[in-house]
């Protein structure tokens, strides 16, 4: 079912931000789907690299978002977009049947699990509470625990009309995550908020369908309409992480593979060498079995500290994870393959680093 027939001579071009607002995605999600080959822009400005889309691509963008919202892997999304209607319908039917089976299994297990775990304005931006909780849990591990540099113990919160972005770094790793907010006429603002205090309210956030964040001089107020939580602001300048990301060397090799398989094969201590083979479309971790992967670009060998790699991969959303590699001695971008909204930098190590 092919939905993308773009005629740049007749279709009206719109900015990436305009398309994002109209289809319920964020600009970085659209950039991610371009990288994955699912939704290429109609035109890219040769001087600035800015992407422009055709009005006719809106339907395809909405369909991609909806397919991902029901948990379809990228490979199946691509097959639905490019295959026949009958094949697409069968893929959807099979996926719904699998979801139904998982839901029934979860319902059967829930009582046992509950017994095991017990009872478990213009400056305001509204987001789903569970999504904010997940974003905090994903970026918080990258925040520093040592108070020597106070600003690094915080999470940078950036609010715009298009996105709420959370970022943390301890100078050795960096994680940033965006969330699509409810449409508003928000005046953009930024705050550095104590990471530990944000982490402490995630359980409450998960129970709130929607929360509003309100910027104050000394604290960030989070409310669900009936209760309000305050988190301390750190009055220091956060590192310019956007310049850091912009300065990264160009990606030479891009790898997409199953997140759980990568986690299983890196359950070890110390250095983990990864061998990425473009010819066989695979990734091998140490002496473990070869894993199927989608590899774009040249083959490369690269080594990570196991704990650092697993920390970066474990917080990714969805069934797949993407590794973007420029060189074996340069930071690797670990991206969530669900919607492109989680990005983590992980620094590789030398083969003999960590040995003693």
C-alpha positions as CSV (number, residue, x, y, z in Angstrom):
1,X,0.0,0.0,0.0
2,X,2.0,3.0,-1.3
3,X,1.0,6.3,0.1
4,X,4.0,8.5,-0.8
5,X,3.8,9.9,-4.4
6,X,5.4,13.3,-4.0
7,X,5.4,15.8,-6.9
8,X,7.5,18.7,-5.7
9,X,6.4,20.7,-8.7
10,X,2.8,20.7,-7.6
11,X,2.7,19.8,-3.9
12,X,3.0,22.6,-1.3
13,X,6.1,22.3,0.8
14,X,5.9,22.7,4.6
15,X,8.6,22.9,7.2
16,X,9.4,19.8,9.4
17,X,8.0,21.6,12.4
18,X,4.7,22.2,10.7
19,X,4.4,18.6,9.6
20,X,5.3,17.5,13.1
21,X,2.6,19.6,14.7
22,X,-0.1,18.4,12.3
23,X,0.6,14.7,12.6
24,X,1.3,14.3,16.3
25,X,5.1,13.7,16.0
26,X,8.1,15.8,16.9
27,X,10.7,17.1,14.4
28,X,13.4,14.6,15.7
29,X,10.9,11.7,15.2
30,X,10.5,12.8,11.5
31,X,14.3,13.0,11.1
32,X,14.6,9.5,12.6
33,X,12.0,8.1,10.0
34,X,14.0,9.8,7.3
35,X,17.2,8.0,8.5
36,X,15.3,4.7,8.6
37,X,14.1,5.2,5.0
38,X,10.4,5.3,6.0
39,X,9.6,9.0,5.3
40,X,12.1,11.0,3.2
41,X,11.6,14.7,2.9
42,X,10.4,16.1,-0.4
43,X,13.4,18.5,-0.4
44,X,16.5,19.1,1.7
45,X,18.1,22.6,1.6
46,X,21.7,22.0,0.3
47,X,23.1,24.9,2.3
48,X,21.4,24.3,5.7
49,X,20.4,20.7,5.6
50,X,16.9,21.7,6.6
51,X,14.1,19.3,5.6
52,X,10.9,20.3,3.8
53,X,7.9,18.0,3.3
54,X,5.0,17.9,0.9
55,X,1.4,18.3,2.2
56,X,0.7,14.9,0.6
57,X,3.1,13.2,3.0
58,X,1.0,14.0,6.0
59,X,-1.1,10.9,5.6
60,X,2.0,8.7,5.5
61,X,3.4,10.3,8.6
62,X,0.2,9.8,10.5
63,X,0.1,6.1,9.4
64,X,3.6,5.5,10.5
65,X,2.9,7.1,13.9
66,X,-0.2,4.9,14.3
67,X,1.5,1.7,13.3
68,X,4.3,2.4,15.8
69,X,1.8,3.3,18.5
70,X,0.4,-0.3,18.3
71,X,4.0,-1.7,18.6
72,X,4.8,-2.7,15.1
73,X,8.6,-3.2,14.5
74,X,10.2,-1.0,11.9
75,X,10.6,-3.8,9.4
76,X,6.9,-4.6,9.5
77,X,6.0,-0.9,9.1
78,X,8.2,-0.8,6.0
79,X,6.5,-3.9,4.6
80,X,3.1,-2.4,5.2
81,X,4.0,0.8,3.5
82,X,5.5,-0.8,0.4
83,X,3.5,-4.1,0.1
84,X,0.1,-5.0,-1.1
85,X,-3.1,-4.3,0.8
86,X,-3.7,-8.0,1.5
87,X,-0.2,-8.4,2.9
88,X,-0.6,-5.3,5.0
89,X,-3.9,-6.6,6.4
90,X,-2.4,-10.0,7.2
91,X,0.5,-8.3,9.0
92,X,-1.9,-6.2,11.1
93,X,-4.1,-9.2,11.9
94,X,-1.1,-11.3,13.0
95,X,0.1,-8.4,15.2
96,X,-3.2,-7.8,16.8
97,X,-3.5,-11.5,17.5
98,X,-0.1,-11.5,19.2
99,X,-1.1,-8.4,21.2
100,X,-4.3,-10.1,22.3
101,X,-2.3,-13.1,23.5
102,X,0.1,-11.0,25.4
103,X,-2.8,-9.0,27.0
104,X,-4.5,-12.2,28.1
105,X,-1.2,-13.6,29.5
106,X,-0.6,-10.3,31.4
107,X,-4.1,-10.3,32.8
108,X,-3.6,-13.8,34.1
109,X,-0.2,-12.9,35.7
110,X,-1.3,-9.6,37.2
111,X,-2.8,-10.9,40.4
112,X,0.3,-12.9,41.2
113,X,2.6,-10.0,40.4
114,X,0.5,-7.6,42.6
115,X,0.9,-10.0,45.5
116,X,4.7,-10.1,44.9
117,X,5.3,-6.4,44.6
118,X,2.6,-5.2,47.0
119,X,0.7,-2.0,46.5
120,X,2.7,-0.7,44.5
121,X,-0.9,30.2,31.0
122,X,2.0,30.3,28.9
123,X,4.6,28.9,31.0
124,X,2.7,25.7,31.5
125,X,3.2,22.7,29.3
126,X,1.0,19.6,29.3
127,X,2.3,16.1,28.7
128,X,1.1,12.5,29.5
129,X,2.2,11.6,33.0
130,X,3.4,8.1,32.1
131,X,5.5,9.4,29.2
132,X,7.2,12.0,31.5
133,X,7.9,9.3,34.0
134,X,9.5,7.1,31.4
135,X,11.6,10.0,30.0
136,X,12.9,10.8,33.5
137,X,13.8,7.1,34.1
138,X,15.6,7.0,30.7
139,X,17.8,10.1,31.1
140,X,18.3,10.1,34.9
141,X,21.0,7.4,34.8
142,X,23.3,9.8,32.8
143,X,23.2,12.4,35.5
144,X,26.2,12.8,37.8
145,X,25.9,11.5,41.4
146,X,29.0,13.4,42.6
147,X,27.9,16.9,43.7
148,X,31.3,18.4,42.8
149,X,29.7,20.0,39.8
150,X,26.1,20.6,40.9
151,X,24.6,21.4,37.5
152,X,25.6,17.9,36.3
153,X,23.4,16.4,39.1
154,X,20.4,17.9,37.4
155,X,18.3,17.3,34.4
156,X,17.9,20.0,31.8
157,X,14.2,20.6,31.0
158,X,13.5,22.4,27.8
159,X,9.9,23.4,26.9
160,X,8.7,24.6,23.5
161,X,5.4,24.5,21.7
162,X,6.6,21.5,19.8
163,X,8.4,19.4,22.4
164,X,9.4,18.8,26.0
165,X,13.0,17.7,26.1
166,X,14.9,16.2,29.1
167,X,18.7,15.9,29.0
168,X,21.3,14.7,31.5
169,X,25.1,14.1,31.3
170,X,27.9,13.3,33.6
171,X,30.6,14.1,31.0
172,X,31.1,10.5,30.2
173,X,27.7,9.7,28.7
174,X,24.7,11.8,27.7
175,X,21.0,11.0,27.3
176,X,18.3,13.2,25.8
177,X,14.6,12.4,25.3
178,X,11.8,14.4,23.8
179,X,8.0,14.1,24.4
180,X,5.2,15.5,22.2
181,X,3.1,17.9,24.4
182,X,-0.5,19.0,24.1
183,X,-0.7,21.8,21.5
184,X,-0.3,25.2,23.2
185,X,0.9,28.8,22.7
186,X,3.8,28.2,25.2
187,X,6.6,30.7,25.6
188,X,9.7,28.5,25.4
189,X,11.7,28.1,28.7
190,X,14.5,26.0,30.2
191,X,15.4,24.9,33.7
192,X,17.9,22.6,35.3
193,X,16.1,20.5,37.9
194,X,17.5,18.3,40.6
195,X,17.5,14.8,39.0
196,X,17.0,12.9,42.2
197,X,13.8,14.9,43.0
198,X,12.4,14.3,39.5
199,X,13.2,10.6,39.8
200,X,11.3,10.5,43.2
201,X,8.0,11.5,41.6
202,X,8.0,9.0,38.7
203,X,5.6,6.6,40.5
204,X,3.1,9.4,41.0
205,X,3.5,10.5,37.4
206,X,2.7,7.0,36.1
207,X,-0.7,7.2,37.7
208,X,-1.5,10.6,36.2
209,X,-3.1,10.6,32.7
210,X,-1.8,14.1,32.1
211,X,0.3,16.6,34.0
212,X,1.3,20.2,33.6
213,X,4.8,21.6,34.2
214,X,5.0,25.2,35.4
215,X,8.3,27.1,35.5
216,X,9.0,29.0,38.7
217,X,12.2,30.9,39.7
218,X,13.3,28.4,42.3
219,X,11.4,25.2,41.5
220,X,9.5,23.3,38.8
221,X,5.9,22.7,39.7
222,X,4.2,19.5,38.3
223,X,0.5,19.1,38.8
224,X,-2.2,16.6,37.8
225,X,-5.1,18.9,38.6
226,X,-5.5,17.5,42.2
227,X,-2.0,17.4,43.5
228,X,1.2,19.3,42.9
229,X,4.8,18.3,43.3
230,X,7.7,20.8,43.5
231,X,11.3,20.0,42.3
232,X,14.3,22.3,43.1
233,X,15.9,24.3,40.3
234,X,19.7,24.3,40.0
235,X,20.7,27.9,39.1
236,X,23.7,27.1,36.9
237,X,24.3,26.9,33.2
238,X,23.9,23.4,31.7
239,X,26.5,22.3,29.2
240,X,25.7,23.1,25.5
241,X,24.9,19.6,24.6
242,X,23.3,20.6,21.2
243,X,26.7,21.9,20.1
244,X,28.3,18.7,21.3
245,X,25.8,16.6,19.2
246,X,26.3,18.9,16.2
247,X,30.1,18.6,16.4
248,X,30.0,14.8,16.2
249,X,31.8,13.3,13.2
250,X,29.5,12.2,10.4
251,X,27.9,8.8,10.8
252,X,29.7,6.1,8.7
253,X,28.0,3.0,9.9
254,X,24.4,2.6,11.1
255,X,23.2,-0.6,12.8
256,X,19.6,-1.5,13.8
257,X,19.0,-4.7,15.8
258,X,16.8,-6.3,18.4
259,X,17.4,-4.6,21.8
260,X,16.8,-7.7,23.9
261,X,19.2,-9.8,21.9
262,X,21.9,-7.2,22.3
263,X,21.3,-7.0,26.0
264,X,21.4,-10.8,26.3
265,X,24.7,-11.1,24.5
266,X,26.5,-8.4,26.6
267,X,25.8,-9.9,30.0
268,X,29.4,-9.8,31.1
269,X,31.9,-7.7,33.0
270,X,34.5,-5.5,31.4
271,X,35.2,-4.8,27.7
272,X,32.8,-6.2,25.1
273,X,34.1,-6.1,21.5
274,X,31.5,-5.7,18.8
275,X,32.1,-6.9,15.3
276,X,29.7,-5.3,12.8
277,X,29.7,-7.0,9.4
278,X,28.0,-5.2,6.5
279,X,28.4,-8.2,4.2
280,X,26.5,-10.6,6.4
281,X,24.2,-7.9,7.9
282,X,25.1,-9.0,11.4
283,X,26.6,-8.0,14.8
284,X,28.8,-10.3,17.0
285,X,29.5,-9.4,20.6
286,X,32.7,-11.1,21.8
287,X,32.4,-14.9,21.4
288,X,28.6,-14.9,21.4
289,X,26.4,-16.0,18.5
290,X,26.1,-13.7,15.5
291,X,23.0,-11.5,15.7
292,X,21.0,-10.4,12.7
293,X,21.1,-6.7,12.1
294,X,20.4,-4.1,9.4
295,X,23.8,-2.5,8.7
296,X,24.2,0.6,6.5
297,X,27.8,1.6,5.7
298,X,31.1,-0.1,6.1
299,X,31.9,-2.9,8.6
300,X,33.6,-1.9,11.8
301,X,35.0,-3.4,15.0
302,X,34.4,-1.4,18.2
303,X,34.7,-2.1,22.0
304,X,32.5,-0.8,24.9
305,X,32.6,-1.2,28.6
306,X,29.7,-3.7,29.2
307,X,28.1,-1.7,32.0
308,X,28.1,1.5,30.0
309,X,26.7,-0.1,26.8
310,X,24.0,-2.0,28.7
311,X,23.0,1.2,30.5
312,X,22.6,3.0,27.2
313,X,20.7,0.1,25.5
314,X,18.5,-0.8,28.4
315,X,16.7,2.6,28.5
316,X,15.8,2.5,24.8
317,X,12.1,2.3,23.8
318,X,10.6,-0.5,21.7
319,X,12.0,-3.7,20.3
320,X,14.9,-2.3,18.3
321,X,17.9,-0.1,19.0
322,X,20.0,1.9,16.5
323,X,23.7,2.5,16.8
324,X,25.3,5.3,14.8
325,X,29.0,5.0,14.5
326,X,31.5,7.5,13.1
327,X,34.7,5.7,14.2
328,X,35.9,3.1,16.7
329,X,37.3,5.9,19.0
330,X,34.5,8.4,18.8
331,X,31.2,8.7,20.8
332,X,28.5,6.3,19.5
333,X,24.9,7.6,19.3
334,X,22.5,5.0,20.7
335,X,19.0,5.9,19.5
336,X,15.6,4.4,20.3
337,X,14.1,2.9,17.2
338,X,10.5,3.4,18.4
339,X,10.1,7.1,17.6
340,X,13.6,8.5,17.6
341,X,12.9,10.5,20.8
342,X,15.6,9.0,23.0
343,X,19.2,9.6,22.1
344,X,22.2,8.5,24.2
345,X,25.9,9.0,23.6
346,X,28.1,6.1,24.7
347,X,31.9,6.4,24.5
348,X,33.8,3.3,23.3
349,X,37.0,2.1,24.8
350,X,40.3,0.6,23.6
351,X,40.5,-3.2,23.4
352,X,42.9,-3.3,26.4
353,X,41.3,-0.5,28.4
354,X,40.0,-1.7,31.8
355,X,42.5,-4.6,32.0
356,X,44.9,-4.8,34.9
